[in-house]
Amino acid sequence: MKKIKYIAISALLAFCSCSDFLDEELKSSLAPENTYTNTHGFEVGVTGLYEYARSEFNTWGGEFNGFSHGQATPVEVFQIGTDIMFTNTDPLLVSFGNLSYTPLSHYVNSWWKFGYGLASNANLILEYSEHADVDWDNPTDKAGFQAEARFFRAYAYRYLVYLYGDVPWVDKVERDFRVDFTRTPKAEVLNHMIEDLKFAAGNLPEDPDAVLPGRLTKWAALHLLSEVYLMAGMNAEAEDAARQVIDSHKFELMKDRFGTHTKEPGDVFSDMFKENNQNRNTAGNKETIWVMQLEYNVVGGGGESEDWALRAYNPSYFSIDGFTIADSLGGRGVAQLIPFPWWIDKNSGFYEAEDIRNSDYNIKRNWYYNDPRSEKYGQKAEITEELWKAKKLYPAITKFFYGVQDKGGDEGYGGCTKDRIKFRLSETYLLLAEALMNQGRTDEAAEAINEVRLRAKASKITGAQVTKDFLADERIRELIGEEMRRFTLCRLGLLKERVLRYNTDAAPRWNDKHWLWPIPQDVINSNTGSAFPQNPGWD
């Protein structure tokens, strides 16, 4: 985190893989026994939790990362194999795009490790905070650090429950080697997550202007709590949590241009994703509720491997004669995520003409040859079906064009090292709409959706138009690339329907087992002391 003393969680504990998937291994003399003794020691540990969490998409490691998947495409697996994106590149990714992954697949294992690694480190802080001899600076320190740890434990289990269903709920440090874990029913895990987030909401700071950039507040906990309530089918409670965030008036949908790029062409929606525009205290961005701090070349910031969305979403235009790599075109895209035409093609009708989320600043559909050595220089390059399928040229969302400036002149830099928006108010409105829709209150749901649409200069909708399909579409328009699309479709119960409707790569292989990922085979093999059944269909 910027402005917070940086010590990686790996200096305290490291999460072990495979058979010892819930054990910890000491990595340095900075041990819990001599660290978690006072407020400063817990500040060190909690800072490590933030670092571990923001390494959720880390590819190949780096000097200060808390976790690494050790492969190039960890976040992409949640966008393909759904309704919005396909791929024809990295073999590991292709298997998730065409639903041929197995219990041995790399990301099936690495996301399990990420979730339990984060949860294990949160448990460590929670355990040591209960020791009677801790020297606290202030009476509220204990509950504050526990609130952050419990938020991150719920955040970890969010991944685990969405992906694997019933998973072991572990709320204490496992010091002894165990081979007898059992799967906790999903409903029970969700109840534990709800309790964690309620505690977090009750003990985290209320004033977002009084915390350091990236630090959690009550409102981040309530935003996530609303989603978890939806996962649990508790729609009235989800409504209440979302309304608390909205009615706090601590946040607002940005409706006028803001930040560090207002003298450049753009609109308020594109401003949201420009470099250095994510935080409220520096850019005046009052819409963001929680922002992970990944700014380039800052102590506690991000490295090149922390997030490769820059490469993933942008076409490999530079492979076409007449183009050369340029920051203004999104840098060195390698097109790991290629959009299906049904929602992004200029003639699809998916966006209304006046919707600013469809503007040239937010979806790049006009490409011009930029290599001054070429005879084509300055001419428009036509997007053809052939170029689209070959991942060379297609309409591209520009949210990830930014974060490539001032990298020492390296226009091939691959990292998306700008601060990462995790929660923003527009999604809170859409969570509220989902909760209201699920209660049959579609007129009120339309009002919540219209708050988002009116900012985008899209027309109002009526309650009669509110359906799960419409909400899934609206989340594309507003949150494409920000949400984990697989999670959204699973929560709405639309994954199967929309894969079969839109995804020509995945549809032929669809089986109802694909609602969940398989349990990693290493976990099942190692858990010899108790039955640990595989998810249905994956045996």
C-alpha positions as CSV (number, residue, x, y, z in Angstrom):
1,M,0.0,0.0,0.0
2,K,1.2,3.5,-0.8
3,K,2.1,5.5,2.3
4,I,2.0,2.4,4.6
5,K,5.2,0.8,5.6
6,Y,5.6,-2.2,3.3
7,I,6.5,-5.6,4.6
8,A,5.3,-8.5,2.5
9,I,3.3,-11.2,4.2
10,S,5.8,-13.7,2.8
11,A,8.3,-12.3,5.3
12,L,6.0,-13.6,8.0
13,L,4.3,-16.7,6.6
14,A,4.1,-18.5,3.3
15,F,1.2,-20.7,2.2
16,C,2.2,-24.2,1.3
17,S,0.6,-26.1,-1.6
18,C,-0.6,-29.6,-2.4
19,S,-0.8,-32.0,0.5
20,D,-0.2,-29.3,3.2
21,F,-2.7,-26.9,1.8
22,L,-3.7,-25.4,5.2
23,D,-0.3,-25.5,7.0
24,E,2.0,-22.6,7.4
25,E,5.8,-22.6,6.9
26,L,8.1,-20.1,8.7
27,K,10.1,-18.1,6.2
28,S,12.2,-15.7,8.3
29,S,13.1,-14.6,11.8
30,L,10.3,-12.1,11.7
31,A,8.1,-14.7,13.4
32,P,4.5,-14.2,14.7
33,E,5.8,-14.6,18.3
34,N,8.0,-11.6,18.1
35,T,5.9,-9.6,15.7
36,Y,2.4,-9.8,17.0
37,T,3.1,-8.2,20.4
38,N,2.0,-4.6,19.9
39,T,0.1,-2.3,17.6
40,H,3.0,-1.8,15.3
41,G,3.5,-5.5,14.8
42,F,-0.2,-6.0,13.8
43,E,0.2,-3.0,11.4
44,V,3.0,-5.0,9.8
45,G,0.9,-8.1,9.5
46,V,-2.2,-6.4,8.2
47,T,-0.2,-4.6,5.6
48,G,0.9,-8.0,4.5
49,L,-2.7,-9.1,4.1
50,Y,-3.3,-6.2,1.8
51,E,-0.3,-7.2,-0.2
52,Y,-1.3,-10.8,-0.4
53,A,-4.8,-9.8,-1.5
54,R,-3.7,-7.4,-4.2
55,S,-1.4,-10.2,-5.6
56,E,-4.6,-12.1,-6.5
57,F,-3.8,-11.7,-10.3
58,N,0.0,-12.0,-10.0
59,T,1.5,-13.9,-12.9
60,W,5.2,-14.6,-12.5
61,G,6.1,-13.1,-9.1
62,G,8.3,-10.2,-8.4
63,E,10.3,-8.7,-5.5
64,F,7.4,-7.8,-3.2
65,N,4.4,-9.9,-4.2
66,G,2.5,-11.8,-1.6
67,F,1.4,-14.6,-3.9
68,S,2.0,-15.7,-7.5
69,H,0.1,-18.1,-9.7
70,G,3.2,-18.8,-11.7
71,Q,1.5,-18.5,-15.0
72,A,0.4,-15.7,-17.3
73,T,-3.4,-15.8,-17.2
74,P,-4.9,-16.1,-13.7
75,V,-7.7,-13.6,-14.0
76,E,-8.6,-14.4,-17.6
77,V,-10.0,-17.8,-16.5
78,F,-13.0,-16.0,-15.0
79,Q,-13.9,-14.2,-18.3
80,I,-13.6,-16.9,-20.8
81,G,-15.9,-20.0,-20.8
82,T,-18.7,-17.5,-20.2
83,D,-20.8,-15.3,-22.5
84,I,-18.4,-12.4,-23.2
85,M,-14.9,-13.6,-24.3
86,F,-13.1,-16.3,-26.1
87,T,-9.4,-17.1,-26.5
88,N,-7.1,-18.8,-29.0
89,T,-3.8,-18.3,-27.3
90,D,-2.1,-19.7,-24.1
91,P,-2.9,-23.5,-23.9
92,L,-3.7,-23.3,-20.2
93,L,-6.2,-20.6,-21.0
94,V,-7.7,-22.4,-23.9
95,S,-8.7,-25.3,-21.7
96,F,-10.9,-22.9,-19.6
97,G,-12.3,-21.3,-22.7
98,N,-13.5,-24.6,-24.2
99,L,-14.3,-26.2,-20.8
100,S,-11.7,-29.0,-21.1
101,Y,-9.9,-28.2,-17.8
102,T,-9.6,-31.0,-15.2
103,P,-8.9,-31.5,-11.5
104,L,-5.2,-31.4,-12.5
105,S,-5.3,-28.0,-14.3
106,H,-3.0,-25.4,-13.0
107,Y,-5.5,-22.7,-12.2
108,V,-7.8,-25.1,-10.5
109,N,-4.9,-25.6,-8.0
110,S,-3.5,-22.1,-7.8
111,W,-6.8,-20.4,-7.0
112,W,-7.4,-22.9,-4.2
113,K,-4.0,-22.0,-2.9
114,F,-4.6,-18.3,-3.1
115,G,-7.9,-18.6,-1.2
116,Y,-6.5,-20.7,1.6
117,G,-3.3,-18.7,1.8
118,L,-5.2,-15.5,2.4
119,A,-7.5,-17.1,4.9
120,S,-4.7,-18.8,6.8
121,N,-2.8,-15.5,7.2
122,A,-6.0,-13.8,8.4
123,N,-6.5,-16.5,10.9
124,L,-3.0,-16.0,12.2
125,I,-3.7,-12.3,12.9
126,L,-7.0,-13.2,14.6
127,E,-5.4,-15.8,16.9
128,Y,-2.5,-13.6,18.1
129,S,-4.8,-10.6,18.6
130,E,-6.5,-12.5,21.3
131,H,-3.3,-12.9,23.4
132,A,-3.7,-11.1,26.7
133,D,-0.2,-9.6,26.7
134,V,-0.5,-7.5,23.4
135,D,0.6,-3.9,24.0
136,W,-2.2,-2.0,22.1
137,D,-1.7,1.8,21.5
138,N,-5.4,2.4,21.6
139,P,-8.4,0.6,23.0
140,T,-9.9,0.2,19.5
141,D,-6.8,-1.3,17.8
142,K,-7.6,-4.9,18.5
143,A,-11.1,-4.8,17.0
144,G,-9.8,-2.7,14.1
145,F,-7.2,-5.2,13.1
146,Q,-9.6,-8.1,13.6
147,A,-12.1,-6.3,11.3
148,E,-9.5,-6.1,8.5
149,A,-8.5,-9.7,9.0
150,R,-12.1,-10.9,9.0
151,F,-12.8,-8.9,5.8
152,F,-9.9,-10.6,4.1
153,R,-11.0,-14.0,5.3
154,A,-14.4,-13.5,3.8
155,Y,-12.8,-12.1,0.6
156,A,-10.7,-15.3,0.4
157,Y,-13.7,-17.6,0.8
158,R,-15.7,-15.6,-1.8
159,Y,-13.3,-17.1,-4.4
160,L,-13.4,-20.5,-2.8
161,V,-17.2,-20.8,-2.6
162,Y,-17.9,-19.4,-6.1
163,L,-15.4,-21.8,-7.6
164,Y,-15.6,-25.0,-5.6
165,G,-18.9,-24.9,-3.6
166,D,-18.6,-26.8,-0.4
167,V,-15.1,-26.2,1.0
168,P,-13.4,-26.6,4.4
169,W,-14.2,-23.7,6.7
170,V,-11.0,-23.2,8.7
171,D,-11.0,-20.4,11.3
172,K,-7.9,-21.2,13.3
173,V,-4.2,-21.7,12.7
174,E,-3.5,-25.3,11.7
175,R,-0.1,-26.0,13.2
176,D,-0.2,-29.8,13.0
177,F,-0.1,-31.7,9.7
178,R,-3.6,-32.8,8.9
179,V,-5.0,-35.2,6.4
180,D,-8.6,-35.3,7.7
181,F,-10.3,-32.1,6.4
182,T,-14.0,-32.3,5.5
183,R,-16.0,-30.2,3.2
184,T,-18.2,-27.6,4.9
185,P,-21.6,-27.1,3.2
186,K,-21.7,-23.9,1.2
187,A,-24.6,-22.4,3.1
188,E,-22.6,-22.8,6.4
189,V,-19.5,-21.2,4.9
190,L,-21.6,-18.3,3.6
191,N,-23.0,-17.8,7.1
192,H,-19.5,-17.6,8.5
193,M,-18.6,-15.1,5.8
194,I,-21.6,-13.0,6.7
195,E,-20.6,-12.9,10.3
196,D,-17.1,-11.9,9.4
197,L,-18.3,-9.0,7.2
198,K,-20.9,-7.9,9.8
199,F,-18.1,-7.7,12.3
200,A,-15.9,-5.9,9.8
201,A,-18.6,-3.4,9.0
202,G,-19.1,-2.7,12.7
203,N,-15.4,-2.0,13.4
204,L,-13.8,-0.5,10.3
205,P,-13.5,3.3,9.9
206,E,-16.6,5.1,8.7
207,D,-14.9,8.2,7.1
208,P,-13.3,7.3,3.8
209,D,-11.5,10.6,3.8
210,A,-9.7,9.7,7.1
211,V,-8.0,6.6,6.0
212,L,-4.9,6.0,3.9
213,P,-5.5,5.2,0.2
214,G,-6.5,1.6,-0.3
215,R,-7.4,1.0,3.4
216,L,-10.7,-0.7,4.1
217,T,-13.7,1.1,5.5
218,K,-17.1,0.1,6.8
219,W,-18.5,0.7,3.4
220,A,-16.3,-1.8,1.6
221,A,-17.4,-4.4,4.0
222,L,-21.1,-3.6,3.5
223,H,-20.6,-3.6,-0.3
224,L,-19.1,-7.1,-0.2
225,L,-21.7,-8.2,2.4
226,S,-24.5,-7.3,0.0
227,E,-23.0,-9.6,-2.6
228,V,-22.5,-12.4,-0.1
229,Y,-26.1,-12.0,1.1
230,L,-27.1,-12.4,-2.6
231,M,-25.0,-15.6,-2.8
232,A,-26.9,-16.9,0.2
233,G,-30.3,-16.0,-1.2
234,M,-30.9,-13.4,1.6
235,N,-32.3,-10.7,-0.6
236,A,-33.8,-8.4,2.0
237,E,-30.5,-8.3,3.8
238,A,-28.6,-7.7,0.6
239,E,-30.9,-4.8,-0.1
240,D,-30.2,-3.3,3.4
241,A,-26.4,-3.6,3.1
242,A,-26.4,-2.0,-0.3
243,R,-28.7,0.8,0.8
244,Q,-26.5,1.6,3.8
245,V,-23.6,2.3,1.4
246,I,-25.7,4.4,-0.9
247,D,-27.6,6.2,1.8
248,S,-24.3,7.1,3.7
249,H,-23.8,9.8,1.1
250,K,-20.0,9.2,1.4
251,F,-19.9,8.2,-2.3
252,E,-21.4,9.5,-5.5
253,L,-21.6,8.5,-9.1
254,M,-19.1,10.7,-10.9
255,K,-21.0,12.8,-13.5
256,D,-18.5,15.4,-14.4
257,R,-15.0,15.0,-15.7
258,F,-12.4,14.7,-13.0
259,G,-8.8,13.9,-12.2
260,T,-5.5,14.3,-13.9
261,H,-6.5,14.1,-17.6
262,T,-9.4,16.5,-18.0
263,K,-7.5,18.6,-20.5
264,E,-7.3,15.5,-22.8
265,P,-10.1,14.2,-24.9
266,G,-12.4,11.8,-23.0
267,D,-15.5,11.6,-20.9
268,V,-16.3,11.0,-17.2
269,F,-16.5,7.2,-17.7
270,S,-13.1,7.0,-19.3
271,D,-11.7,9.3,-16.6
272,M,-12.5,6.5,-14.1
273,F,-9.8,4.3,-15.6
274,K,-7.1,6.8,-16.5
275,E,-3.9,6.4,-14.6
276,N,-3.8,8.1,-11.1
277,N,-7.6,8.7,-11.2
278,Q,-8.8,6.0,-8.9
279,N,-8.4,7.4,-5.4
280,R,-10.7,10.0,-3.8
281,N,-8.0,11.9,-1.9
282,T,-5.8,12.5,-4.9
283,A,-8.1,12.5,-7.9
284,G,-11.4,13.4,-6.3
285,N,-13.0,10.1,-7.4
286,K,-15.9,9.8,-5.0
287,E,-17.3,6.8,-6.7
288,T,-14.7,4.3,-5.7
289,I,-15.3,2.4,-2.4
290,W,-12.2,0.3,-2.3
291,V,-9.1,0.6,-4.5
292,M,-6.1,-1.7,-4.3
293,Q,-2.9,0.3,-4.5
294,L,-0.7,-0.8,-7.4
295,E,0.8,2.4,-8.6
296,Y,4.0,1.9,-10.6
297,N,7.4,2.7,-9.1
298,V,6.1,3.6,-5.6
299,V,7.1,1.9,-2.4
300,G,4.4,-0.7,-1.8
301,G,3.1,-0.3,-5.3
302,G,2.8,-2.8,-8.1
303,G,5.4,-4.5,-10.3
304,E,5.1,-5.7,-13.9
305,S,3.8,-9.1,-13.0
306,E,1.1,-8.0,-10.6
307,D,-1.6,-7.6,-13.3
308,W,-1.4,-8.4,-17.0
309,A,-4.9,-7.2,-18.0
310,L,-3.1,-4.7,-20.2
311,R,-1.9,-7.5,-22.4
312,A,-5.0,-9.7,-22.0
313,Y,-7.7,-7.4,-23.3
314,N,-5.9,-5.6,-26.1
315,P,-5.4,-7.0,-29.7
316,S,-2.0,-7.8,-31.1
317,Y,-2.5,-5.0,-33.6
318,F,1.3,-4.6,-34.0
319,S,1.5,-7.9,-35.8
320,I,-0.2,-6.2,-38.7
321,D,1.9,-4.5,-41.3
322,G,1.6,-0.8,-40.8
323,F,1.3,-0.8,-37.0
324,T,3.9,-0.4,-34.3
325,I,3.5,-0.7,-30.6
326,A,2.3,2.5,-29.0
327,D,1.0,3.6,-25.6
328,S,-1.9,5.3,-27.2
329,L,-3.0,2.0,-28.7
330,G,-2.8,0.2,-25.4
331,G,0.8,-1.0,-25.5
332,R,1.7,-4.6,-26.3
333,G,-1.6,-6.4,-26.3
334,V,-1.5,-10.2,-26.8
335,A,-5.2,-10.7,-27.1
336,Q,-5.8,-13.4,-24.5
337,L,-9.3,-12.2,-24.1
338,I,-11.2,-11.6,-27.4
339,P,-14.8,-10.3,-27.2
340,F,-17.7,-12.0,-28.9
341,P,-19.2,-9.7,-31.5
342,W,-22.7,-10.0,-30.1
343,W,-22.1,-7.3,-27.5
344,I,-19.3,-5.2,-28.8
345,D,-19.7,-5.0,-32.6
346,K,-20.7,-1.6,-33.8
347,N,-23.8,-3.0,-35.4
348,S,-24.9,-5.2,-32.5
349,G,-27.3,-2.7,-31.0
350,F,-26.2,-3.8,-27.5
351,Y,-25.4,-0.2,-26.5
352,E,-27.7,2.8,-27.2
353,A,-26.1,5.4,-29.4
354,E,-25.8,8.0,-26.7
355,D,-24.4,5.7,-24.0
356,I,-21.0,7.1,-23.1
357,R,-19.8,3.6,-22.2
358,N,-20.0,3.0,-25.9
359,S,-18.0,6.1,-26.8
360,D,-14.8,6.1,-28.7
361,Y,-13.0,6.8,-25.5
362,N,-14.3,3.6,-23.9
363,I,-14.4,1.1,-26.8
364,K,-11.8,1.6,-29.5
365,R,-13.3,0.6,-32.8
366,N,-11.4,3.0,-35.1
367,W,-7.8,1.9,-35.6
368,Y,-5.3,3.9,-37.8
369,Y,-2.0,2.6,-39.0
370,N,0.6,4.4,-36.9
371,D,4.0,3.2,-38.3
372,P,5.5,6.3,-40.0
373,R,7.7,4.0,-42.1
374,S,4.6,2.4,-43.7
375,E,2.8,3.7,-46.8
376,K,-0.4,3.1,-44.9
377,Y,0.5,5.6,-42.2
378,G,-2.6,7.5,-41.1
379,Q,-5.1,5.4,-43.0
380,K,-7.9,3.6,-41.2
381,A,-7.4,-0.2,-40.7
382,E,-10.6,-2.1,-41.3
383,I,-11.7,-4.7,-38.7
384,T,-12.4,-7.8,-40.6
385,E,-13.8,-11.1,-39.4
386,E,-10.5,-12.7,-40.3
387,L,-8.4,-10.2,-38.3
388,W,-10.9,-10.5,-35.4
389,K,-10.7,-14.3,-35.2
390,A,-6.9,-14.1,-35.6
391,K,-6.8,-11.8,-32.5
392,K,-5.0,-9.1,-34.4
393,L,-7.7,-6.4,-34.6
394,Y,-11.1,-6.0,-33.0
395,P,-13.1,-3.5,-30.9
396,A,-11.3,-3.2,-27.6
397,I,-12.4,-1.9,-24.2
398,T,-10.0,0.9,-23.2
399,K,-10.1,0.4,-19.4
400,F,-6.8,-1.4,-19.6
401,F,-5.1,0.9,-22.1
402,Y,-3.9,3.0,-19.2
403,G,-1.2,2.3,-16.7
404,V,1.5,2.2,-19.3
405,Q,2.9,5.7,-19.2
406,D,6.3,6.7,-17.8
407,K,7.8,3.2,-17.8
408,G,11.3,4.3,-18.8
409,G,10.3,4.4,-22.5
410,D,9.4,0.7,-22.6
411,E,6.3,0.7,-24.8
412,G,6.3,-3.1,-24.7
413,Y,5.8,-3.0,-20.9
414,G,3.3,-5.6,-20.0
415,G,2.0,-4.7,-16.5
416,C,-1.2,-2.9,-15.8
417,T,0.4,-1.1,-12.8
418,K,-2.2,1.4,-11.9
419,D,-4.4,1.3,-8.9
420,R,-7.1,-1.3,-9.3
421,I,-10.7,-0.5,-8.5
422,K,-12.3,-3.3,-6.6
423,F,-15.6,-1.8,-5.5
424,R,-17.4,1.3,-6.8
425,L,-20.8,2.8,-6.2
426,S,-22.2,1.9,-9.6
427,E,-21.9,-1.8,-8.8
428,T,-23.5,-1.1,-5.4
429,Y,-26.6,0.2,-7.3
430,L,-26.6,-2.9,-9.4
431,L,-26.3,-5.2,-6.4
432,L,-29.3,-3.3,-4.9
433,A,-31.2,-3.8,-8.2
434,E,-30.5,-7.5,-8.1
435,A,-31.7,-7.8,-4.5
436,L,-34.9,-5.9,-5.3
437,M,-35.5,-7.9,-8.5
438,N,-35.2,-11.1,-6.6
439,Q,-37.9,-9.9,-4.2
440,G,-40.2,-9.1,-7.2
441,R,-39.9,-5.4,-6.7
442,T,-38.9,-4.7,-10.3
443,D,-40.0,-1.0,-10.4
444,E,-37.6,-0.2,-7.6
445,A,-35.0,-2.3,-9.2
446,A,-35.4,-0.2,-12.4
447,E,-34.9,2.9,-10.3
448,A,-31.5,1.6,-9.0
449,I,-30.4,0.6,-12.5
450,N,-31.5,3.9,-13.9
451,E,-29.1,5.7,-11.5
452,V,-26.3,4.0,-13.4
453,R,-27.8,4.4,-16.8
454,L,-28.5,8.1,-16.5
455,R,-24.9,8.8,-15.6
456,A,-24.0,6.9,-18.8
457,K,-26.6,9.0,-20.7
458,A,-28.6,5.8,-21.6
459,S,-32.4,5.9,-21.5
460,K,-34.4,5.0,-18.5
461,I,-35.9,1.5,-18.2
462,T,-39.1,0.4,-16.6
463,G,-39.8,-2.4,-14.1
464,A,-41.2,-4.5,-16.9
465,Q,-37.7,-4.6,-18.5
466,V,-36.0,-5.8,-15.4
467,T,-34.9,-9.4,-15.8
468,K,-31.8,-11.4,-14.9
469,D,-30.8,-11.2,-18.5
470,F,-31.1,-7.4,-18.6
471,L,-29.1,-7.1,-15.4
472,A,-26.4,-9.4,-16.8
473,D,-26.2,-7.2,-19.9
474,E,-26.1,-4.0,-17.9
475,R,-23.2,-5.4,-15.8
476,I,-21.3,-5.9,-19.1
477,R,-22.0,-2.3,-20.1
478,E,-20.9,-0.9,-16.8
479,L,-18.4,-3.5,-15.3
480,I,-16.8,-5.3,-18.2
481,G,-13.3,-6.3,-17.2
482,E,-13.9,-5.3,-13.6
483,E,-16.3,-8.0,-12.5
484,M,-15.4,-11.7,-12.4
485,R,-17.9,-12.6,-15.1
486,R,-18.1,-16.3,-14.1
487,F,-19.1,-15.3,-10.6
488,T,-21.8,-13.0,-11.8
489,L,-23.4,-15.6,-14.0
490,C,-23.2,-18.3,-11.4
491,R,-24.9,-16.0,-8.8
492,L,-27.6,-15.1,-11.2
493,G,-28.1,-18.7,-12.3
494,L,-27.4,-17.8,-15.9
495,L,-24.0,-19.5,-16.6
496,K,-25.4,-22.5,-18.5
497,E,-28.0,-20.5,-20.4
498,R,-25.7,-17.8,-21.6
499,V,-22.8,-20.1,-22.5
500,L,-25.2,-22.1,-24.7
501,R,-26.6,-19.0,-26.2
502,Y,-23.4,-17.0,-26.9
503,N,-20.2,-19.1,-26.6
504,T,-19.5,-21.3,-29.6
505,D,-16.3,-22.6,-28.1
506,A,-17.7,-23.7,-24.8
507,A,-21.3,-24.7,-25.7
508,P,-20.4,-28.1,-27.3
509,R,-18.6,-29.2,-24.1
510,W,-21.1,-27.8,-21.6
511,N,-22.0,-30.2,-18.8
512,D,-23.8,-29.3,-15.6
513,K,-20.6,-30.2,-13.7
514,H,-19.2,-26.9,-15.1
515,W,-21.3,-24.9,-12.6
516,L,-18.4,-25.6,-10.3
517,W,-14.7,-26.2,-10.8
518,P,-13.3,-29.5,-9.6
519,I,-11.6,-29.9,-6.3
520,P,-7.8,-30.0,-7.0
521,Q,-6.8,-33.6,-7.3
522,D,-3.8,-33.1,-5.1
523,V,-6.1,-32.0,-2.3
524,I,-8.2,-35.1,-2.6
525,N,-5.2,-37.4,-2.9
526,S,-3.5,-36.0,0.2
527,N,-6.6,-36.0,2.5
528,T,-6.3,-39.6,3.4
529,G,-7.8,-39.4,6.9
530,S,-11.3,-38.4,5.9
531,A,-13.6,-38.6,3.0
532,F,-13.2,-35.6,0.7
533,P,-15.5,-36.2,-2.3
534,Q,-14.9,-34.6,-5.7
535,N,-17.5,-32.2,-7.1
536,P,-20.2,-34.1,-9.1
537,G,-19.2,-35.1,-12.6
538,W,-15.4,-34.6,-12.0
539,D,-14.5,-38.1,-10.8
